[in-house]
Amino acid sequence: MTPTTTGRYRVLGRPRDPDELLLVSVADAADTAPPTAENPSPAADGEADSTFDPAYVGTAGYEGELADAVDSLSAGNLIDATLAWADGDPRFESVDVVAESAFEFYDGVTGIFEAAKGAWMVAEADNAAMNGRVTKNTDGEPNGALYVFAKQSGARDLFEEFRTGVTPIDPLVRRADEAESVPPEAEQPRAVFVLRPVDEPFVVVYVVFRRDGVLAETIRSTYDGPD
């Protein structure tokens, strides 16, 4: 019997190969078969856990409704899935989309917006490597959570770490669910923008609370689509 892993995952797109999706475990799972030496799973005890373990899952060769469900997945989607581990390679057995959130990555952008510059100025004043703040619309309602992180020196590439799941974004996304004034992600999908400016010493992660709201569309139109 092929071992399976059932859990909640964040889809990070196809950073390595167009025929596979990168999933990152984001929540505890149940009803999970234990792994074997021949068919290891991401978690040591056979469960998808909260440590943001990555898994590259093949997307070819499915049929019927499962094929349609797999084809529809895109970066940022939050899903419940069962993976079957045959010969150490995971395959989808089932997929259920929890939230159609979107992650969009923009590399080499210019003309970074003033809110990000202001957040970085506060970080510099505090001699800190990062800073975060809640942004609001013209009516004073929260519309996003903005974070800036110092670009890393040497071989470390923070932008690519976010893209490939080495440094997870989900802890930042989850914080919005803890705010009483913001509907949970399952009810209101997010748009998460990761920006690497050409001429600034920081990387931006902007968790926008409405995936298709005015703020999200403004960012898309400003930076002309995801990289």
C-alpha positions in Angstrom: 0.0 0.0 0.0 1.4 3.4 -1.0 1.8 5.7 2.0 -0.2 9.0 1.9 0.2 12.3 3.5 -3.0 14.4 4.1 -2.6 18.1 5.2 -3.0 21.7 4.4 -0.6 23.2 1.9 0.3 26.5 0.3 0.9 26.3 -3.4 4.1 28.3 -4.4 3.8 27.8 -8.2 6.3 26.1 -10.5 9.7 27.7 -9.6 11.7 24.6 -10.7 9.8 22.8 -13.5 6.6 23.6 -15.4 5.4 20.0 -14.8 5.5 20.1 -11.0 4.0 22.3 -8.3 5.8 23.4 -5.1 3.7 22.8 -2.0 4.6 23.9 1.5 3.0 22.3 4.5 1.2 25.0 6.6 -1.0 23.1 9.1 -1.4 19.9 11.1 -2.9 17.0 9.3 -4.9 14.0 10.3 -5.5 10.5 8.9 -2.0 10.2 7.6 -0.3 6.9 6.9 3.2 6.5 8.4 6.2 6.7 6.0 8.5 3.9 5.1 12.2 3.9 4.2 11.3 3.4 0.6 8.6 6.1 0.6 9.6 9.0 2.9 7.2 11.9 3.5 8.1 15.5 4.5 7.4 14.9 8.2 9.4 12.5 10.3 6.3 11.1 12.0 4.2 10.8 8.8 2.2 13.9 9.3 2.2 17.2 7.4 3.2 19.6 10.2 3.6 23.3 10.9 7.3 23.5 9.9 6.6 24.6 6.3 8.2 21.5 4.7 8.4 21.8 0.9 7.3 19.1 -1.6 7.5 19.1 -5.4 4.5 17.3 -6.8 4.1 16.2 -10.4 1.2 17.7 -12.3 1.1 15.4 -15.4 -0.8 12.2 -15.9 -4.0 12.8 -14.0 -7.5 12.1 -15.3 -11.0 13.6 -14.9 -11.9 15.9 -12.1 -8.5 15.5 -10.4 -6.7 16.5 -13.6 -8.9 19.7 -13.8 -8.3 20.5 -10.1 -4.5 20.1 -10.4 -4.4 22.2 -13.6 -6.3 25.0 -11.9 -3.9 25.4 -9.0 -1.7 28.5 -9.0 0.8 30.2 -6.7 -0.8 31.4 -3.5 -3.7 28.9 -3.4 -4.3 27.4 0.0 -5.4 23.8 -0.3 -6.2 20.6 1.5 -4.6 17.7 -0.3 -3.7 14.1 0.0 -0.4 13.1 -1.5 0.6 9.6 -2.4 4.3 8.8 -2.0 5.5 6.2 -4.5 9.2 5.7 -4.9 9.8 8.8 -2.8 7.9 11.1 -5.3 4.6 12.7 -4.3 1.5 12.6 -6.4 -1.9 14.1 -5.8 -4.7 11.8 -4.7 -7.1 14.6 -3.9 -7.2 18.4 -3.9 -9.7 20.8 -2.2 -9.1 24.5 -2.6 -9.6 26.3 0.7 -8.7 29.9 -0.5 -7.9 31.1 -4.0 -5.3 33.5 -2.7 -2.5 34.7 -5.1 1.2 35.0 -4.6 2.9 37.3 -7.1 6.7 37.9 -7.4 8.1 41.0 -9.0 11.9 41.2 -9.5 13.8 44.3 -10.5 11.1 46.8 -9.9 11.6 50.5 -10.0 9.6 53.4 -8.5 8.8 51.6 -5.2 5.8 53.1 -3.4 6.2 55.5 -0.6 4.7 53.4 2.1 7.5 50.8 1.6 10.1 53.5 1.7 8.6 54.9 4.9 8.6 51.5 6.6 12.3 51.0 5.7 13.2 54.4 7.1 11.7 53.3 10.4 13.7 50.1 10.3 16.9 52.0 9.6 16.1 54.5 12.5 15.6 51.5 14.8 18.7 49.7 13.4 16.5 46.8 12.5 16.7 44.3 9.7 12.9 44.4 9.1 9.8 46.4 9.8 6.1 45.9 9.4 2.9 48.0 9.5 -0.8 47.8 8.7 -1.9 50.0 5.8 -5.4 51.5 5.5 -7.6 52.7 2.6 -9.0 56.2 2.3 -11.9 55.3 4.7 -9.4 54.2 7.4 -10.1 50.5 7.0 -7.2 48.0 7.1 -6.4 46.9 3.6 -3.0 45.2 3.9 0.0 44.3 6.0 3.3 45.7 4.6 6.7 44.2 5.5 10.2 45.2 4.5 13.3 43.1 4.9 16.9 44.1 4.4 18.5 42.5 1.4 21.0 39.8 2.5 24.6 40.1 1.7 26.7 37.3 0.2 25.2 34.2 -1.3 21.8 34.5 0.4 19.0 35.7 -1.9 15.9 36.5 0.2 13.7 37.1 -2.8 14.4 33.6 -4.1 14.0 32.2 -0.6 10.5 33.5 -0.5 9.8 32.3 -4.1 11.0 28.7 -3.4 9.7 28.4 0.2 13.1 28.3 1.9 11.8 31.3 3.9 8.1 30.8 4.4 5.6 33.6 3.8 2.7 32.0 5.5 3.5 33.3 9.0 3.0 36.8 7.6 -0.3 35.8 5.9 -1.6 34.1 9.1 -1.2 37.3 11.1 -4.1 38.9 9.2 -6.4 36.0 10.2 -5.7 36.9 13.8 -7.1 40.5 13.4 -10.7 40.9 14.4 -11.4 43.5 11.7 -10.2 41.3 8.8 -12.3 38.3 7.5 -10.3 35.0 7.5 -8.5 34.0 4.3 -11.0 31.2 3.5 -13.7 33.9 3.2 -11.6 36.6 1.7 -8.6 35.4 -0.4 -5.4 37.4 -0.1 -3.0 38.8 -2.7 0.6 38.6 -1.5 3.2 40.6 -3.5 6.9 40.0 -3.1 8.9 42.8 -4.7 12.6 43.2 -5.2 13.4 46.8 -6.0 16.5 47.6 -8.2 17.5 50.7 -6.3 16.5 50.0 -2.7 18.3 48.0 0.0 15.2 46.0 1.0 12.7 43.4 -0.2 9.0 44.0 0.2 6.3 41.5 1.2 2.8 43.0 1.0 -0.1 40.9 2.2 -3.1 42.6 0.7 -6.3 41.5 2.4 -8.5 41.5 -0.8 -7.1 39.5 -3.7 -9.1 41.5 -6.3 -9.5 44.7 -4.4 -8.5 48.2 -5.5 -5.1 48.0 -3.7 -4.2 44.7 -5.3 -5.2 45.9 -8.8 -3.2 49.1 -8.3 0.0 47.1 -7.5 -0.5 44.8 -10.5 -1.0 47.7 -12.8 1.9 49.6 -11.4 4.4 46.8 -11.8 2.9 45.3 -15.0 2.3 41.8 -13.9 4.1 39.0 -12.0 7.7 38.0 -12.9 
